[in-house]
């Protein structure tokens, strides 16, 4: 297995490690979980860079890499659902959208039909990841006693339920819009994709 694919597998392995540590009651383990998440996220950037620079692009990698990304981000979102910080229905909508779009792209890659990624989809990913990092940092800081004592009012404002709810609602709606836009923009390619599938059957 080439190095980019090994890094992708590592990202999948690190995901449950992050999940268990993050949901623990030990502030130190929560802090460690943030480091695990960051390492996992760095492997995403690094394996992509290696694959492009040295042409380490394989069918297995094209399937596994986006899947590993969704597993990591979905797990982080679900962790905040368990902590009653994020609403379950919003997280489920985001994950459902990503499952549909990612499945189509993987299937299209397999059929050698290129699907382009729109600027809005890239923006959606940026907003999701920025918000996740925001929640991870603020939540973990809230667990550290000396940081909490330093500025309890600020941390309460940063973890304000209304702020988080409406920010997540905005991200959820934007994610759904990008998904609908993706499907409508590529509708002819999608028809072609499934037309080829029917022919092969």
QUIHULIN-V980256 format. One record per backbone hydrogen bond with DSSP energy under -0.5 kcal/mol. CO is the residue of the C=O (numbers start at 1). NH is the residue of the N-H. If there is no record, write none. Layout:
CO NH
CO NH
//
This chain:
2 6
3 7
4 8
5 9
6 10
7 11
8 12
9 13
10 14
11 15
12 16
13 17
14 18
15 19
16 20
17 21
18 22
19 23
21 24
25 27
26 30
27 31
28 32
29 33
30 34
31 35
32 36
33 37
34 38
35 39
36 40
37 41
38 42
39 43
40 44
41 45
42 46
43 47
44 48
45 49
46 50
47 51
48 52
49 53
50 54
50 56
51 56
55 57
56 58
58 62
59 63
60 64
61 65
63 67
64 68
65 69
66 70
67 71
68 72
69 73
70 74
71 75
72 76
73 77
74 78
75 79
76 80
77 81
78 82
79 83
80 85
80 86
81 84
87 91
88 92
89 93
90 94
91 95
92 96
93 97
94 98
95 99
96 100
97 101
98 102
99 103
100 104
101 105
102 106
103 107
104 108
105 109
106 110
107 111
108 113
109 112
112 114
114 116
116 118
118 122
119 123
120 124
121 125
122 126
123 127
124 128
125 129
126 130
127 131
128 132
129 133
130 134
131 135
132 136
133 137
134 138
135 139
136 140
137 141
138 142
139 143
140 143
140 144
141 144
143 145
144 148
145 149
146 150
147 151
151 155
152 156
153 157
154 158
155 159
157 160
160 164
161 165
162 166
163 167
164 168
165 169
166 170
167 171
168 172
169 173
170 174
171 175
172 176
173 177
174 178
175 179
176 180
177 181
178 182
179 183
180 184
181 185
182 186
184 187
186 190
187 191
188 192
189 193
190 194
191 195
192 196
193 197
194 198
195 199
196 200
197 201
//
